[in-house]
């Protein structure tokens, strides 16, 4: 077991200064450098690499070699996923759902953990274990902002990170909600973007930032 000895990340402001978490399902290690450079240049400064391909952990390790980048692991579904990712440099971790044993391990490993929630019961489980910064997933499919409007008055201490279906058109609507700390998503890498073209990747990531109103880029503290 590797305990995270890097400077631990504790808050959104610290690891996602522009309130955007790019979610990447990596298909080639050759894409890492262009994506890392683009994310750093845009000011987004963080990336969540999902454990959905055979090269995810190798890619995570490569991203973690960029000292300016805060690297996290996504699609964490069991303790082994979390341990392996922390071993190669992940300093935050995201799950599609919540399991207490993963939450406890994340605390032991000194990793910022974002449990995924879709219902009030899941929110209550995560809250009772001390987690109040929660990924709301899959956001659009679950009713998006109207569902957040129903949940947030019940859980005023929870901040959500909606993920799933976020794009350049709806990102401002989400970020404008006081209950939303940040958004996650893959939209900046989508469409017909050629991930082998570093210039195109940089433009796409910078465009994703430019689509956000300046007033929504910084979280109120
Ligand atoms: C995730 O892993 O959090 C989501 O799959 C990202 O959703 P998106 O691809 O719709 O942005």
Boltz pocket constraint, residues with backbone or C-beta under 6 A from the ligand:
constraints:
  - pocket:
      binder: B
      contacts: [[A, 23], [A, 50], [A, 74], [A, 75], [A, 137], [A, 163], [A, 164], [A, 165], [A, 166], [A, 184], [A, 185], [A, 186], [A, 187]]
      max_distance: 6.0
